[in-house]
Amino acid sequence: MDMNIVEASANIEKKGFLDVDVDPTIDLFHEIERLKKEKNAIVLAHYYQEPDIQDVADYIGDSLGLAQAAAKTDADIIVFAGVHFMAETAKILNPNKKVLLPDLNAGCSLADSAPAGLFKKFKEKYPDHIVISYINCTAEIKALSDIICTSSNAIKIIESVPEDQPIIFAPDKNLGAYLNKITGRNMVLWNGACMVHEIFSLEKITKLKMRNPNAKLIAHPECEDAILRIADFVGSTTQLLKYAVTDAANEFIVATETGILHQMQKDAPNKTFIPAPPDNACACNDCPHMKLNTLEKLYLCMEYEMPEITMEENLRVASLKPIERMLDISRKAGLIGG
């Protein structure tokens, strides 16, 4: 492949990714491993990525684990197989490293639900509140926050704040409501949500449970309250994986993005994992943003070292502070993401 950098950059600006024909005879797994060694690159992948990407990644995890891995890597290039806010977080933590994202169009409906300008005005209504923001948000929202959290460490983060200190929680209203219930706090919630976790059908899940009476329902706390109330276990992506592998049950209905089922099946091959049905006929429990990344795009991204995540330094420094607070609290609490 012989594409010059100017053409490649124009290609990315137009489409968000390198649109180059890949020789179908190439062993992409072998080539990606070669590029890792040649370029001192690391591939970080979220559990929601397609199975091939998970299998070629150096680290697979949830948002906490991925942030921790990005913070301590000594690689020169970080290739982030996830969505935009995750790659942004890696860049915030690694200003002197090259951070790549296979497809710049891999966004996040939850992050999009909190525009920075509107959130700034919302925050101004509560001048005595501190802001705890879920990591699924843009760098601009992180810069407006006091502490960042993930679903793995959110309870510990909230408990680290004095009980008499009022809190704004953004951007996920479902996760925020769940945390209010668990911690007994009364956080002010921004009205945002994840399109994947809001789509699960209570009626269809109830019927599925009736057809599979031995199956346990496990759910991510971004799901709506009606789903969480009937769940046998609620937890972060990593917590769902660990529970499914270690629990005595052999059947599970999984209410989160279907990418996690690949790791569940690998870690517990004798168990049955059923994706929770959405409230429509499409595969909307697959995140369309996560699934934009492919093995071919990952290979091209590493070969040409683009698309690259860049960030204005003032924004990076402002958004770094609440992330560092999260990592520090997590470290002191002994929390390790997966």
C-alpha positions in Angstrom: 0.0 0.0 0.0 1.5 3.2 -1.2 -0.8 6.0 -0.2 0.9 9.3 0.7 0.2 11.2 3.9 -1.6 14.1 2.3 -4.1 11.8 0.6 -4.5 9.8 3.8 -5.2 12.9 5.8 -7.8 14.1 3.3 -9.4 10.7 3.3 -9.7 10.8 7.1 -11.1 14.3 7.2 -13.8 13.3 4.8 -14.8 9.9 6.2 -13.2 9.7 9.7 -11.1 6.7 8.9 -8.7 5.4 6.3 -10.7 3.9 3.4 -8.1 1.8 1.7 -8.5 -1.7 0.2 -6.8 -4.3 2.3 -5.3 -7.3 0.6 -7.6 -10.1 1.6 -4.7 -12.6 1.7 -3.0 -10.6 4.5 -3.0 -12.3 8.0 -4.3 -9.3 9.9 -3.6 -10.8 13.3 0.1 -11.4 12.3 0.4 -8.0 10.8 -1.0 -6.2 13.8 1.4 -8.1 16.1 4.3 -7.1 13.8 3.3 -3.5 13.9 3.0 -3.6 17.7 6.6 -4.7 18.0 8.0 -2.4 15.3 6.3 0.7 16.6 6.2 -0.1 20.3 2.5 0.2 20.2 -0.2 -1.1 22.5 -3.8 -2.0 21.6 -6.4 -1.2 24.3 -9.9 -2.5 23.6 -13.2 -2.2 25.4 -15.3 -5.3 26.1 -17.9 -4.0 23.6 -15.5 -4.4 20.6 -16.0 -7.1 18.0 -14.5 -10.5 19.0 -11.5 -10.3 16.6 -10.4 -7.0 18.0 -10.7 -8.3 21.6 -8.6 -11.3 20.6 -5.8 -9.2 19.2 -5.8 -6.6 22.0 -3.0 -6.3 24.6 -5.5 -5.2 27.2 -9.3 -5.7 27.3 -11.3 -3.9 30.0 -14.0 -1.6 31.2 -13.6 2.2 31.4 -11.7 2.1 34.7 -9.3 -0.6 33.7 -8.7 1.1 30.3 -7.9 4.4 32.0 -5.6 2.7 34.4 -3.8 0.8 31.6 -3.5 4.1 29.6 -2.0 5.8 32.6 0.8 3.3 33.2 1.8 2.2 29.7 5.3 2.8 28.4 4.3 2.3 24.8 5.0 5.0 22.3 1.7 4.6 20.5 -1.6 3.8 22.1 -4.2 2.4 19.7 -7.6 2.7 21.3 -10.2 0.2 20.0 -13.2 1.9 21.6 -15.0 5.1 21.2 -13.9 8.7 21.0 -14.2 9.7 24.7 -12.0 6.7 25.6 -9.2 7.7 23.2 -9.5 11.3 24.5 -9.0 10.0 28.0 -5.8 8.2 26.9 -4.6 11.4 25.3 -5.4 13.4 28.4 -3.2 11.0 30.4 -0.5 10.8 27.8 0.2 14.2 26.1 3.6 13.0 24.7 2.3 9.8 23.2 0.6 9.2 19.9 -3.0 8.1 20.5 -4.9 6.6 17.6 -8.5 5.7 17.1 -9.4 3.4 14.1 -12.6 5.3 13.3 -13.1 8.9 14.4 -16.9 8.5 13.9 -17.0 6.1 16.9 -18.7 8.4 19.2 -21.1 7.9 22.2 -24.8 8.7 22.5 -24.3 9.2 26.2 -21.4 11.7 25.7 -23.4 13.4 23.0 -26.3 13.9 25.4 -24.3 16.5 27.5 -23.3 19.4 25.3 -20.7 21.4 27.2 -22.4 24.8 26.7 -25.7 23.6 28.1 -24.1 21.7 30.9 -22.1 24.8 32.0 -25.3 26.8 32.3 -26.9 23.9 34.2 -23.9 23.8 36.6 -24.2 27.6 37.2 -27.6 27.0 38.8 -26.0 25.0 41.6 -23.0 27.0 42.6 -22.5 25.1 45.9 -22.5 21.7 44.2 -19.5 19.8 43.1 -19.6 17.8 39.8 -19.0 14.1 39.5 -19.1 13.0 35.9 -19.3 9.5 34.5 -16.2 8.9 32.3 -18.6 8.5 29.3 -18.4 12.2 28.5 -16.4 14.6 26.4 -13.1 16.3 27.5 -15.1 19.5 27.7 -17.5 18.0 30.3 -14.5 16.5 32.2 -13.0 20.0 32.4 -16.2 21.2 34.0 -16.1 18.4 36.6 -14.5 17.9 40.0 -14.2 14.2 39.9 -14.6 11.6 37.2 -16.1 8.1 37.9 -16.8 4.8 36.1 -19.5 2.3 36.9 -16.8 0.2 38.7 -15.8 2.9 41.1 -18.8 5.3 41.3 -20.0 4.2 44.7 -16.5 4.7 46.2 -16.1 8.0 44.5 -19.4 9.3 45.9 -18.7 7.9 49.3 -15.4 9.9 49.3 -17.4 13.1 49.2 -18.7 14.4 52.6 -22.4 13.7 53.1 -23.2 17.4 53.5 -21.6 18.3 50.2 -24.2 18.5 47.4 -23.4 16.9 44.1 -24.3 17.2 40.5 -24.0 13.9 38.6 -23.7 13.8 34.9 -24.4 12.7 32.2 -26.3 9.4 32.8 -29.6 9.8 34.6 -30.1 6.1 35.0 -26.7 5.4 36.6 -27.2 8.5 38.7 -30.6 7.4 40.0 -29.2 3.9 40.8 -26.3 5.5 42.7 -28.7 7.7 44.6 -30.6 4.6 45.7 -27.5 2.7 46.7 -25.7 5.5 48.5 -28.7 7.3 50.0 -27.5 10.6 48.4 -29.7 13.1 46.6 -27.5 14.1 43.7 -28.9 16.5 41.1 -28.9 14.5 37.8 -28.3 15.7 34.3 -30.9 14.2 31.9 -28.6 12.1 29.7 -28.7 8.4 28.8 -27.1 5.6 26.7 -29.1 4.6 23.6 -28.1 1.0 24.0 -28.9 0.6 27.7 -32.3 2.4 27.4 -33.6 0.1 24.7 -34.0 -3.1 26.7 -37.6 -4.2 26.9 -39.0 -5.1 30.3 -41.9 -7.1 28.7 -39.6 -9.1 26.5 -37.1 -9.8 29.3 -39.9 -10.9 31.6 -41.1 -13.3 28.9 -37.5 -14.5 28.3 -37.1 -15.2 32.0 -40.3 -17.2 32.0 -38.9 -19.4 29.1 -35.6 -19.7 30.9 -36.5 -20.0 34.6 -33.0 -21.0 35.6 -31.4 -18.0 34.0 -30.2 -15.1 36.1 -30.7 -11.6 34.8 -27.6 -9.5 35.1 -27.7 -5.8 34.1 -25.5 -2.7 33.8 -26.5 0.2 35.9 -27.0 2.4 32.8 -30.2 0.4 32.2 -33.5 1.9 33.2 -34.8 1.3 36.8 -37.5 -1.1 35.7 -34.8 -3.5 34.4 -32.5 -3.0 37.4 -35.4 -3.8 39.8 -35.9 -7.3 38.4 -32.1 -8.0 37.9 -30.4 -10.7 40.0 -27.2 -8.7 39.8 -26.3 -5.1 38.8 -22.7 -4.2 38.1 -20.2 -2.6 35.8 -19.0 -4.5 32.7 -16.1 -6.1 34.5 -18.3 -6.9 37.5 -20.9 -8.6 35.2 -18.2 -10.7 33.7 -16.8 -11.8 37.1 -20.2 -12.5 38.4 -21.2 -14.6 35.4 -18.0 -16.7 35.6 -18.0 -17.3 39.4 -21.7 -17.6 40.2 -23.1 -21.1 40.5 -25.8 -20.5 37.9 -25.3 -21.9 34.4 -27.6 -19.5 32.4 -27.6 -15.8 32.3 -29.6 -13.1 30.5 -27.2 -10.2 29.9 -28.6 -6.7 29.8 -25.7 -4.7 28.4 -23.9 -4.3 25.0 -23.5 -7.8 23.5 -19.7 -7.5 23.0 -19.2 -8.7 26.6 -20.7 -12.1 25.7 -17.5 -13.0 23.8 -15.4 -12.8 27.0 -18.1 -14.4 29.1 -18.2 -17.4 26.7 -14.4 -17.6 26.6 -14.1 -17.5 30.4 -17.0 -19.8 31.1 -17.4 -22.0 28.0 -19.9 -24.4 29.6 -22.4 -21.7 30.5 -25.1 -20.2 28.4 -25.3 -16.4 27.9 -28.4 -14.9 26.3 -28.4 -11.2 25.2 -31.3 -9.3 26.7 -33.9 -8.4 23.9 -34.3 -4.7 22.9 -37.7 -3.0 22.5 -37.7 -3.3 18.7 -36.7 -5.6 15.9 -33.2 -4.4 15.3 -29.9 -5.4 17.0 -30.0 -2.2 19.1 -28.2 -3.9 22.0 -25.2 -3.6 19.8 -23.6 -0.2 20.1 -23.4 1.2 16.6 -20.4 3.4 17.6 -18.4 0.6 19.2 -19.0 -1.6 16.1 -17.6 1.0 13.7 -14.1 -0.3 14.5 -13.0 -3.3 12.6 -9.9 -5.4 12.4 -9.1 -3.9 8.9 -9.4 -0.4 10.3 -7.3 -1.3 13.3 -4.6 -2.6 10.9 -4.7 0.5 8.7 -4.7 2.8 11.7 -1.5 1.2 13.0 0.2 1.0 9.5 -0.4 4.7 8.8 -0.5 6.0 12.4 -3.8 7.8 11.8 -6.4 8.9 12.7 -4.7 10.6 15.6 -6.4 12.2 18.6 -5.2 15.7 19.3 -6.2 18.2 22.0 -5.6 21.8 22.9 -3.3 21.8 25.9 -5.5 24.0 28.2 -8.4 21.7 27.7 -6.2 18.6 28.4 -4.8 20.1 31.6 -8.3 21.1 32.9 -9.8 17.6 32.1 -6.8 15.8 33.6 -7.4 17.0 37.2 -10.7 15.2 37.8 -9.4 12.0 36.1 -6.3 12.1 38.4 -8.7 12.5 41.4 -10.6 9.4 40.2 -7.5 7.3 39.8 -6.1 8.4 43.2 -9.4 7.5 45.0 -9.5 4.2 43.1 -5.9 3.4 44.0 -6.5 4.2 47.7 -9.7 2.0 47.7 -7.8 -0.8 46.0 -10.1 -0.8 43.0 -8.7 -2.3 39.8 -10.7 -2.3 36.6 -10.9 -5.1 34.2 
